[in-house]
Amino acid sequence: MSDYHQPGYGPPAGGPQQPYGAPQHGTPQQGWAGGTPGGGYGYPGVQPPGPGYGAQPPAPPTGPAMWAHLGALLTMTAGTMMCCGLGAFLGWIFPLSLRGNDRHRHDPYIRHHATQAVNFGITQAIMAALGVVLYVASAFTFAAAATTDAQRNSSGLAVPLLTVIGIFGSYALSGVICAVIGTVKATRGELWTYPRLIAWPLSKG
C-alpha cells in the first residue's frame, strides 16, 4: 500500500474529492483581515471599524482663546475704574500681544478669538474717545448757555448731556455682555464673532 492510502494522510482511494481550496467541515471560513468571518478586507462580510477607531482630533486650545476676550474685558472694566477711564482705550493691547505670541501665531482657533477681541478693544476705544468728545462738548454747551439770563431754562439744557451719557453707557454695557458671551464660547471650544456694531472688523485674522 502506498503512502497516499495510509490512514490519516489523505482521503481514501475512491472517496469523494473536495475541490482545491474548499473549507473543511466544521471550520469557519476566515477572511484576510485577521479571522473576520466572511470575505477579506473591503469585501462583503467584513464588519466596519467600531467607534473610536483611529486617532481623535486634538481639542482646541480654549485657555488662550478665553483669555483673549477676558483680558480685553478686564482691561476695559477694571482699568477704567482704577485709572480714571484709561482702561477703555487699552482693551486691544492684551489680545493683540496674545495673537502675536510665537506659540499662538499659527493656531487658527486662537487667532480667530484674539482677532475678535482686538477688534472689540479697538472699537470700544474709538467709541470711548467719541463719547468723551461729545460729553465735553455737551458740558461746555450747558455751561455756556446756563447764564444768569437763562437760569430758568437751564434744566432743559442738561438733556443733551444726559442723552450722551445714556447712549454710551448702554453701548458700554452691551459690549460687556458680548465680551462675556465670547469668553464662554471660547471656553467651550466654539467660535464667536462680535456684532459689527460692537466690534468693527478692522483687523483681519
GROMACS elastic network, one bead per residue, 0.5 to 0.9 nm:
[ bonds ]
;  ai    aj funct       b0    kb
    1     4     6  0.81203   500
    1     5     6  0.65543   500
    1     6     6  0.73512   500
    2     5     6  0.56742   500
    2     6     6  0.69046   500
    3     6     6  0.52147   500
    3     7     6  0.87652   500
    3     9     6  0.75411   500
    4     7     6  0.85342   500
    4     9     6  0.64811   500
    4    10     6  0.64752   500
    4    11     6  0.83004   500
    4    12     6  0.81094   500
    4    13     6  0.83891   500
    5     8     6  0.86199   500
    5     9     6  0.71528   500
    5    10     6  0.69323   500
    5    11     6  0.74852   500
    5    12     6  0.57813   500
    5    13     6  0.63977   500
    6     9     6  0.58531   500
    6    10     6  0.74610   500
    6    11     6  0.89860   500
    6    12     6  0.78982   500
    7    10     6  0.70984   500
    7    11     6  0.81856   500
    7    12     6  0.76034   500
    8    11     6  0.77668   500
    8    12     6  0.89149   500
    9    12     6  0.87349   500
   10    13     6  0.88501   500
   11    14     6  0.82297   500
   11    15     6  0.62292   500
   11    16     6  0.77805   500
   11    17     6  0.75542   500
   12    15     6  0.54085   500
   12    16     6  0.85519   500
   13    16     6  0.87520   500
   14    17     6  0.83793   500
   18    21     6  0.83602   500
   18    22     6  0.67252   500
   19    22     6  0.57283   500
   20    23     6  0.89663   500
   23    26     6  0.86085   500
   23    27     6  0.68134   500
   23    28     6  0.76110   500
   23    29     6  0.63708   500
   24    27     6  0.56324   500
   24    28     6  0.81966   500
   24    29     6  0.85863   500
   25    28     6  0.81699   500
   27    30     6  0.87656   500
   28    37     6  0.73645   500
   28    38     6  0.89847   500
   29    35     6  0.81823   500
   29    36     6  0.86638   500
   29    37     6  0.63855   500
   29    38     6  0.67685   500
   29    39     6  0.84575   500
   30    33     6  0.81876   500
   30    34     6  0.77590   500
   30    36     6  0.58018   500
   30    37     6  0.52351   500
   30    38     6  0.64045   500
   30    39     6  0.73574   500
   30    40     6  0.80039   500
   31    34     6  0.68968   500
   31    35     6  0.54688   500
   31    36     6  0.53844   500
   31    37     6  0.58916   500
   31    38     6  0.56515   500
   31    41     6  0.74010   500
   31    45     6  0.88246   500
   31    46     6  0.81947   500
   32    35     6  0.66646   500
   32    36     6  0.73528   500
   32    39     6  0.70840   500
   32    41     6  0.61937   500
   33    36     6  0.57686   500
   33    37     6  0.88737   500
   33    39     6  0.84620   500
   33    40     6  0.56307   500
   33    41     6  0.54050   500
   33    46     6  0.81631   500
   34    40     6  0.88058   500
   35    38     6  0.87533   500
   35    40     6  0.88448   500
   36    39     6  0.77389   500
   36    40     6  0.75858   500
   36    41     6  0.85896   500
   36    45     6  0.80961   500
   36    46     6  0.64795   500
   36    47     6  0.77748   500
   37    40     6  0.84165   500
   37    45     6  0.64842   500
   37    46     6  0.68803   500
   37    47     6  0.86424   500
   38    43     6  0.78934   500
   38    44     6  0.66760   500
   38    46     6  0.61594   500
   39    42     6  0.78748   500
   39    43     6  0.52402   500
   39    44     6  0.57956   500
   39    45     6  0.56101   500
   39    46     6  0.64007   500
   40    43     6  0.54880   500
   40    44     6  0.78831   500
   40    45     6  0.79992   500
   40    46     6  0.68182   500
   41    44     6  0.84480   500
   41    45     6  0.88579   500
   41    46     6  0.62669   500
   41    47     6  0.89655   500
   42    45     6  0.86491   500
   42    46     6  0.67053   500
   43    46     6  0.61485   500
   44    47     6  0.85644   500
   47    50     6  0.83575   500
   49    52     6  0.83760   500
   49    53     6  0.61074   500
   50    53     6  0.59753   500
   51    54     6  0.88703   500
   52    55     6  0.76691   500
   52    56     6  0.75303   500
   53    56     6  0.84078   500
   55    58     6  0.89519   500
   56    59     6  0.89035   500
   58    61     6  0.88754   500
   59    62     6  0.82187   500
   59   189     6  0.78185   500
   60    63     6  0.89434   500
   60   109     6  0.68021   500
   60   110     6  0.84151   500
   60   189     6  0.60549   500
   60   190     6  0.89028   500
   61    64     6  0.65083   500
   61    65     6  0.68369   500
   61    66     6  0.89740   500
   61   107     6  0.86499   500
   61   109     6  0.73843   500
   61   110     6  0.70827   500
   61   186     6  0.88793   500
   61   187     6  0.88172   500
   61   189     6  0.76494   500
   62    65     6  0.51727   500
   62    66     6  0.59184   500
   62    67     6  0.86331   500
   62   109     6  0.84204   500
   62   110     6  0.78399   500
   62   186     6  0.57178   500
   62   187     6  0.51145   500
   62   188     6  0.70557   500
   62   189     6  0.57495   500
   62   190     6  0.87905   500
   63    66     6  0.52165   500
   63    67     6  0.63437   500
   63    68     6  0.88208   500
   63   186     6  0.78928   500
   63   187     6  0.67573   500
   64    67     6  0.50621   500
   64    68     6  0.62825   500
   64    98     6  0.76166   500
   64   104     6  0.82500   500
   64   110     6  0.65711   500
   64   113     6  0.88869   500
   64   114     6  0.85096   500
   64   186     6  0.87262   500
   65    68     6  0.52422   500
   65    69     6  0.71519   500
   65    70     6  0.89041   500
   65    95     6  0.89599   500
   65    98     6  0.89236   500
   65   109     6  0.73262   500
   65   111     6  0.79640   500
   65   112     6  0.82802   500
   65   113     6  0.55430   500
   65   114     6  0.64733   500
   65   183     6  0.78611   500
   65   186     6  0.56015   500
   65   187     6  0.74061   500
   65   189     6  0.86821   500
   66    69     6  0.57080   500
   66    70     6  0.61808   500
   66    71     6  0.83647   500
   66   110     6  0.87505   500
   66   113     6  0.78382   500
   66   114     6  0.88342   500
   66   182     6  0.76779   500
   66   184     6  0.73429   500
   66   185     6  0.79810   500
   66   187     6  0.55477   500
   67    71     6  0.52975   500
   67    72     6  0.80655   500
   67    94     6  0.87715   500
   67    95     6  0.78018   500
   67    98     6  0.86233   500
   67   114     6  0.86262   500
   67   183     6  0.74352   500
   67   186     6  0.86968   500
   68    71     6  0.54128   500
   68    72     6  0.64215   500
   68    73     6  0.87538   500
   68    94     6  0.69649   500
   68    96     6  0.83103   500
   68    98     6  0.69451   500
   68    99     6  0.82875   500
   68   110     6  0.82421   500
   68   113     6  0.66122   500
   68   114     6  0.51689   500
   68   115     6  0.85676   500
   68   116     6  0.85676   500
   68   117     6  0.59839   500
   68   118     6  0.81977   500
   68   183     6  0.79925   500
   68   186     6  0.89622   500
   69    72     6  0.53120   500
   69    73     6  0.61712   500
   69    74     6  0.86605   500
   69    95     6  0.72353   500
   69   113     6  0.73379   500
   69   114     6  0.72154   500
   69   116     6  0.80585   500
   69   117     6  0.52816   500
   69   118     6  0.85841   500
   69   120     6  0.86900   500
   69   179     6  0.59527   500
   69   180     6  0.76308   500
   69   182     6  0.62938   500
   69   183     6  0.54305   500
   69   186     6  0.82948   500
   70    74     6  0.59945   500
   70    75     6  0.83965   500
   70   117     6  0.87183   500
   70   179     6  0.71712   500
   70   180     6  0.74543   500
   70   182     6  0.84369   500
   70   183     6  0.60280   500
   71    74     6  0.52394   500
   71    75     6  0.60231   500
   71    76     6  0.86066   500
   71    91     6  0.75402   500
   71    92     6  0.88550   500
   71    93     6  0.89494   500
   71    94     6  0.60497   500
   71    95     6  0.68829   500
   71   117     6  0.87114   500
   72    75     6  0.51957   500
   72    76     6  0.62930   500
   72    77     6  0.86864   500
   72    90     6  0.79847   500
   72    92     6  0.61178   500
   72    93     6  0.76327   500
   72    94     6  0.62773   500
   72    95     6  0.65549   500
   72   117     6  0.65396   500
   72   118     6  0.78134   500
   72   120     6  0.80186   500
   72   121     6  0.62708   500
   72   179     6  0.81453   500
   73    76     6  0.53219   500
   73    77     6  0.61066   500
   73    78     6  0.82106   500
   73    91     6  0.67893   500
   73   117     6  0.87923   500
   73   121     6  0.82385   500
   73   175     6  0.87413   500
   73   176     6  0.67948   500
   73   179     6  0.63390   500
   73   180     6  0.79334   500
   74    77     6  0.51794   500
   74    78     6  0.53724   500
   74    79     6  0.70208   500
   74    87     6  0.85987   500
   74    91     6  0.79617   500
   75    78     6  0.57197   500
   75    80     6  0.74827   500
   75    87     6  0.54391   500
   75    88     6  0.72927   500
   75    89     6  0.89213   500
   75    90     6  0.67075   500
   75    91     6  0.52981   500
   75    92     6  0.86517   500
   75    93     6  0.88472   500
   75    94     6  0.81276   500
   76    79     6  0.53206   500
   76    80     6  0.56308   500
   76    81     6  0.85470   500
   76    85     6  0.81476   500
   76    86     6  0.79527   500
   76    89     6  0.72466   500
   76    90     6  0.67654   500
   76    91     6  0.53066   500
   76   121     6  0.80564   500
   76   124     6  0.85546   500
   76   125     6  0.89203   500
   77    80     6  0.52384   500
   77    81     6  0.64694   500
   77    82     6  0.88023   500
   77    85     6  0.86530   500
   77    87     6  0.67856   500
   77    88     6  0.71427   500
   77    91     6  0.89830   500
   77   176     6  0.83772   500
   78    81     6  0.52348   500
   78    82     6  0.61525   500
   78    83     6  0.83154   500
   78    87     6  0.71335   500
   79    82     6  0.51741   500
   79    83     6  0.55169   500
   79    84     6  0.78288   500
   79    85     6  0.68479   500
   79    86     6  0.63763   500
   79    88     6  0.70967   500
   79    90     6  0.83392   500
   79    91     6  0.88296   500
   80    83     6  0.54528   500
   80    84     6  0.56419   500
   80    86     6  0.54005   500
   80    88     6  0.57432   500
   80    89     6  0.87031   500
   81    84     6  0.60009   500
   81    85     6  0.62836   500
   81    86     6  0.84754   500
   81    87     6  0.78235   500
   82    85     6  0.75757   500
   82    86     6  0.83444   500
   82    87     6  0.81226   500
   83    86     6  0.53362   500
   83    87     6  0.65858   500
   84    87     6  0.78970   500
   85    88     6  0.58808   500
   85    89     6  0.79039   500
   85   128     6  0.89313   500
   86    89     6  0.57428   500
   86    90     6  0.70168   500
   87    90     6  0.51439   500
   87    91     6  0.65100   500
   87   125     6  0.87654   500
   88    91     6  0.61886   500
   88   121     6  0.79718   500
   88   124     6  0.66772   500
   88   125     6  0.56535   500
   88   128     6  0.64731   500
   88   129     6  0.88247   500
   89    92     6  0.78768   500
   89   121     6  0.75465   500
   89   122     6  0.75868   500
   89   124     6  0.71197   500
   89   126     6  0.75712   500
   89   128     6  0.69757   500
   89   129     6  0.77570   500
   90    93     6  0.58093   500
   90    94     6  0.82222   500
   90   121     6  0.70157   500
   90   122     6  0.80142   500
   90   125     6  0.69491   500
   91    94     6  0.67668   500
   91    95     6  0.79537   500
   91   117     6  0.83229   500
   91   118     6  0.76025   500
   91   120     6  0.78742   500
   91   122     6  0.70819   500
   91   124     6  0.77024   500
   91   125     6  0.73357   500
   92    95     6  0.58757   500
   92    96     6  0.61266   500
   92    97     6  0.87596   500
   92   117     6  0.68496   500
   92   119     6  0.71778   500
   92   120     6  0.71688   500
   92   122     6  0.55712   500
   92   123     6  0.88239   500
   92   124     6  0.87876   500
   92   125     6  0.82186   500
   93    96     6  0.52255   500
   93    97     6  0.62192   500
   93    98     6  0.86762   500
   93   118     6  0.74385   500
   93   121     6  0.78468   500
   93   122     6  0.89391   500
   94    97     6  0.52546   500
   94    98     6  0.62083   500
   94    99     6  0.86752   500
   94   114     6  0.89638   500
   94   117     6  0.89008   500
   94   118     6  0.81629   500
   95    99     6  0.60410   500
   95   100     6  0.85697   500
   95   113     6  0.85546   500
   95   114     6  0.51401   500
   95   115     6  0.73187   500
   95   116     6  0.87049   500
   95   117     6  0.59874   500
   95   118     6  0.56239   500
   95   121     6  0.85000   500
   96    99     6  0.51656   500
   96   100     6  0.62729   500
   96   101     6  0.87531   500
   96   114     6  0.67317   500
   96   115     6  0.73997   500
   96   117     6  0.81442   500
   96   118     6  0.58943   500
   97   100     6  0.51355   500
   97   101     6  0.62637   500
   98   101     6  0.52479   500
   98   102     6  0.88664   500
   98   103     6  0.89818   500
   98   104     6  0.71343   500
   98   105     6  0.83976   500
   98   110     6  0.86352   500
   98   111     6  0.87010   500
   98   114     6  0.70116   500
   99   102     6  0.83579   500
   99   103     6  0.88808   500
   99   104     6  0.60182   500
   99   105     6  0.58241   500
   99   110     6  0.70871   500
   99   111     6  0.57215   500
   99   112     6  0.88996   500
   99   113     6  0.88150   500
   99   114     6  0.56385   500
   99   115     6  0.73263   500
   99   205     6  0.89758   500
  100   103     6  0.84900   500
  100   104     6  0.69758   500
  100   105     6  0.55597   500
  100   111     6  0.87490   500
  101   104     6  0.54111   500
  101   105     6  0.57527   500
  102   105     6  0.53220   500
  102   106     6  0.78814   500
  103   106     6  0.74300   500
  103   107     6  0.79644   500
  104   107     6  0.52618   500
  104   108     6  0.83220   500
  104   109     6  0.89736   500
  104   110     6  0.63866   500
  104   111     6  0.70926   500
  105   108     6  0.80662   500
  105   110     6  0.80620   500
  105   111     6  0.68362   500
  106   110     6  0.84828   500
  106   111     6  0.75709   500
  107   110     6  0.55910   500
  107   111     6  0.61065   500
  107   112     6  0.86611   500
  108   111     6  0.50013   500
  108   112     6  0.60048   500
  108   113     6  0.87437   500
  108   205     6  0.82727   500
  109   112     6  0.52792   500
  109   113     6  0.65617   500
  109   114     6  0.86118   500
  109   189     6  0.86314   500
  109   190     6  0.89681   500
  109   191     6  0.77679   500
  110   113     6  0.53491   500
  110   114     6  0.59025   500
  110   115     6  0.83536   500
  110   186     6  0.89140   500
  111   114     6  0.50405   500
  111   115     6  0.58207   500
  111   116     6  0.84297   500
  111   205     6  0.59316   500
  112   115     6  0.52477   500
  112   116     6  0.62720   500
  112   117     6  0.87101   500
  112   191     6  0.77339   500
  112   192     6  0.83102   500
  112   193     6  0.86500   500
  112   204     6  0.88089   500
  112   205     6  0.59045   500
  113   116     6  0.50840   500
  113   117     6  0.61951   500
  113   118     6  0.85970   500
  113   182     6  0.80647   500
  113   186     6  0.72465   500
  113   191     6  0.72925   500
  113   192     6  0.70107   500
  113   193     6  0.80280   500
  113   205     6  0.88179   500
  114   117     6  0.50223   500
  114   118     6  0.60769   500
  114   119     6  0.86352   500
  114   205     6  0.81141   500
  115   119     6  0.61939   500
  115   120     6  0.84783   500
  115   201     6  0.88246   500
  115   203     6  0.65163   500
  115   204     6  0.66773   500
  115   205     6  0.54285   500
  116   119     6  0.52102   500
  116   120     6  0.61416   500
  116   121     6  0.86770   500
  116   182     6  0.88449   500
  116   192     6  0.78571   500
  116   193     6  0.63964   500
  116   194     6  0.67241   500
  116   199     6  0.73271   500
  116   201     6  0.79151   500
  116   203     6  0.82137   500
  116   204     6  0.87537   500
  116   205     6  0.82447   500
  117   121     6  0.60991   500
  117   122     6  0.85862   500
  117   179     6  0.80147   500
  117   182     6  0.85228   500
  117   194     6  0.84962   500
  117   199     6  0.81177   500
  118   121     6  0.51206   500
  118   122     6  0.61492   500
  118   123     6  0.85064   500
  118   199     6  0.84573   500
  118   202     6  0.87365   500
  118   203     6  0.72584   500
  119   122     6  0.51728   500
  119   123     6  0.60097   500
  119   124     6  0.84679   500
  119   194     6  0.86849   500
  119   198     6  0.86817   500
  119   199     6  0.51546   500
  119   200     6  0.58843   500
  119   201     6  0.59785   500
  119   202     6  0.60311   500
  119   203     6  0.61120   500
  119   204     6  0.87833   500
  120   123     6  0.52434   500
  120   124     6  0.61115   500
  120   125     6  0.85802   500
  120   175     6  0.79663   500
  120   179     6  0.81958   500
  120   194     6  0.74202   500
  120   198     6  0.64081   500
  120   200     6  0.70451   500
  120   201     6  0.86097   500
  121   124     6  0.51714   500
  121   125     6  0.61412   500
  121   126     6  0.87131   500
  121   199     6  0.75892   500
  122   125     6  0.50722   500
  122   126     6  0.62675   500
  122   127     6  0.86502   500
  122   199     6  0.76424   500
  122   200     6  0.80929   500
  122   202     6  0.81783   500
  123   126     6  0.51492   500
  123   127     6  0.61577   500
  123   128     6  0.84728   500
  123   197     6  0.85525   500
  123   198     6  0.67464   500
  123   199     6  0.53970   500
  123   200     6  0.60035   500
  123   201     6  0.89095   500
  123   202     6  0.85116   500
  124   127     6  0.50763   500
  124   128     6  0.59279   500
  124   129     6  0.85339   500
  124   171     6  0.89901   500
  124   172     6  0.77140   500
  124   175     6  0.77650   500
  124   198     6  0.74055   500
  124   199     6  0.75575   500
  125   128     6  0.50206   500
  125   129     6  0.62020   500
  125   130     6  0.86010   500
  126   129     6  0.51681   500
  126   130     6  0.62092   500
  126   131     6  0.85619   500
  127   131     6  0.59758   500
  127   132     6  0.85489   500
  127   168     6  0.79083   500
  127   171     6  0.87383   500
  127   172     6  0.89052   500
  128   132     6  0.61763   500
  128   133     6  0.86611   500
  128   168     6  0.78836   500
  128   172     6  0.86399   500
  129   132     6  0.51376   500
  129   133     6  0.63087   500
  129   134     6  0.87255   500
  130   133     6  0.51397   500
  130   134     6  0.62283   500
  130   135     6  0.84994   500
  131   134     6  0.51656   500
  131   135     6  0.59261   500
  131   136     6  0.84908   500
  131   164     6  0.71476   500
  131   165     6  0.79822   500
  131   167     6  0.89364   500
  131   168     6  0.64158   500
  132   135     6  0.50363   500
  132   136     6  0.60527   500
  132   137     6  0.84413   500
  133   136     6  0.52899   500
  133   137     6  0.60746   500
  133   138     6  0.85403   500
  134   137     6  0.50369   500
  134   138     6  0.59895   500
  134   139     6  0.84330   500
  134   161     6  0.82407   500
  134   164     6  0.68757   500
  135   138     6  0.51490   500
  135   139     6  0.60398   500
  135   140     6  0.85910   500
  135   160     6  0.88597   500
  135   161     6  0.63172   500
  135   162     6  0.89113   500
  135   164     6  0.63925   500
  135   165     6  0.73418   500
  136   139     6  0.50071   500
  136   140     6  0.61180   500
  136   141     6  0.84810   500
  136   161     6  0.87978   500
  137   140     6  0.52190   500
  137   141     6  0.61092   500
  137   142     6  0.85604   500
  137   161     6  0.87186   500
  138   142     6  0.60263   500
  138   143     6  0.85282   500
  138   157     6  0.88601   500
  138   158     6  0.81778   500
  138   160     6  0.64001   500
  138   161     6  0.52621   500
  138   164     6  0.81671   500
  139   142     6  0.50525   500
  139   143     6  0.61097   500
  139   144     6  0.85254   500
  139   158     6  0.82717   500
  139   160     6  0.89058   500
  139   161     6  0.65104   500
  140   143     6  0.50407   500
  140   144     6  0.59820   500
  140   145     6  0.84696   500
  141   144     6  0.51702   500
  141   145     6  0.60714   500
  141   146     6  0.84712   500
  141   157     6  0.81405   500
  142   145     6  0.53187   500
  142   146     6  0.60045   500
  142   154     6  0.76914   500
  142   157     6  0.56753   500
  142   158     6  0.64267   500
  142   160     6  0.86280   500
  142   161     6  0.78853   500
  143   146     6  0.53618   500
  143   147     6  0.76358   500
  143   157     6  0.89797   500
  144   147     6  0.67326   500
  145   150     6  0.70529   500
  145   151     6  0.88111   500
  145   154     6  0.73387   500
  145   157     6  0.75957   500
  146   149     6  0.78037   500
  146   150     6  0.56256   500
  146   151     6  0.58016   500
  146   152     6  0.88017   500
  146   153     6  0.78369   500
  146   154     6  0.51952   500
  146   155     6  0.86078   500
  146   157     6  0.77215   500
  147   150     6  0.53039   500
  147   151     6  0.61132   500
  147   154     6  0.80966   500
  148   151     6  0.53747   500
  148   152     6  0.86613   500
  149   152     6  0.79886   500
  150   153     6  0.54723   500
  150   154     6  0.60251   500
  151   155     6  0.79335   500
  152   155     6  0.73699   500
  153   156     6  0.57773   500
  153   157     6  0.71854   500
  154   157     6  0.52742   500
  154   158     6  0.72447   500
  155   158     6  0.57100   500
  155   159     6  0.77812   500
  156   159     6  0.57561   500
  156   160     6  0.85928   500
  157   160     6  0.67022   500
  157   161     6  0.78098   500
  158   161     6  0.52185   500
  158   162     6  0.61696   500
  158   163     6  0.85266   500
  159   162     6  0.51454   500
  159   163     6  0.59807   500
  159   164     6  0.86587   500
  160   164     6  0.62472   500
  160   165     6  0.86955   500
  161   164     6  0.52941   500
  161   165     6  0.64143   500
  161   166     6  0.87281   500
  162   165     6  0.50458   500
  162   166     6  0.60729   500
  162   167     6  0.86036   500
  163   166     6  0.50771   500
  163   167     6  0.60986   500
  163   168     6  0.85785   500
  164   167     6  0.52764   500
  164   168     6  0.61656   500
  164   169     6  0.82436   500
  165   168     6  0.55207   500
  165   169     6  0.57809   500
  165   170     6  0.84581   500
  166   169     6  0.50931   500
  166   170     6  0.60824   500
  166   171     6  0.85305   500
  167   170     6  0.53118   500
  167   171     6  0.62120   500
  167   172     6  0.87036   500
  168   172     6  0.60361   500
  168   173     6  0.85192   500
  169   172     6  0.51486   500
  169   173     6  0.62441   500
  169   174     6  0.86830   500
  170   173     6  0.50824   500
  170   174     6  0.62045   500
  170   175     6  0.86739   500
  171   174     6  0.51170   500
  171   175     6  0.62970   500
  171   176     6  0.87896   500
  171   198     6  0.79665   500
  172   175     6  0.50728   500
  172   176     6  0.63473   500
  172   177     6  0.88109   500
  172   198     6  0.89621   500
  173   176     6  0.51122   500
  173   177     6  0.63615   500
  173   178     6  0.87445   500
  174   177     6  0.51620   500
  174   178     6  0.62562   500
  174   179     6  0.86219   500
  174   198     6  0.76780   500
  175   178     6  0.51165   500
  175   179     6  0.60945   500
  175   180     6  0.86348   500
  175   198     6  0.59959   500
  175   199     6  0.85006   500
  176   179     6  0.50856   500
  176   180     6  0.62562   500
  176   181     6  0.87099   500
  177   180     6  0.51665   500
  177   181     6  0.63275   500
  177   182     6  0.87103   500
  178   181     6  0.50256   500
  178   182     6  0.61611   500
  178   183     6  0.86229   500
  178   194     6  0.67855   500
  178   195     6  0.82339   500
  178   198     6  0.79491   500
  179   183     6  0.61797   500
  179   184     6  0.87212   500
  179   194     6  0.81731   500
  180   183     6  0.50473   500
  180   184     6  0.63236   500
  180   185     6  0.86391   500
  181   184     6  0.51874   500
  181   185     6  0.61248   500
  181   186     6  0.85711   500
  181   192     6  0.82318   500
  182   185     6  0.50616   500
  182   186     6  0.60505   500
  182   187     6  0.85372   500
  182   191     6  0.82585   500
  182   192     6  0.58125   500
  182   193     6  0.77145   500
  182   194     6  0.77271   500
  183   186     6  0.52330   500
  183   187     6  0.62347   500
  183   188     6  0.87992   500
  183   192     6  0.89124   500
  184   187     6  0.50898   500
  184   188     6  0.63633   500
  184   189     6  0.88410   500
  184   190     6  0.86745   500
  185   188     6  0.51772   500
  185   189     6  0.63831   500
  185   190     6  0.50879   500
  185   191     6  0.64740   500
  185   192     6  0.63575   500
  186   189     6  0.51544   500
  186   190     6  0.55543   500
  186   191     6  0.65654   500
  186   192     6  0.72953   500
  187   190     6  0.75312   500
  188   191     6  0.89225   500
  193   196     6  0.86280   500
  193   199     6  0.86510   500
  194   197     6  0.81637   500
  194   198     6  0.63793   500
  194   199     6  0.57206   500
  194   200     6  0.83879   500
  195   198     6  0.54060   500
  195   199     6  0.61653   500
  195   200     6  0.79966   500
  196   199     6  0.50869   500
  196   200     6  0.50739   500
  196   201     6  0.70166   500
  197   200     6  0.64412   500
  199   202     6  0.82586   500
  200   203     6  0.83967   500
  201   204     6  0.69826   500
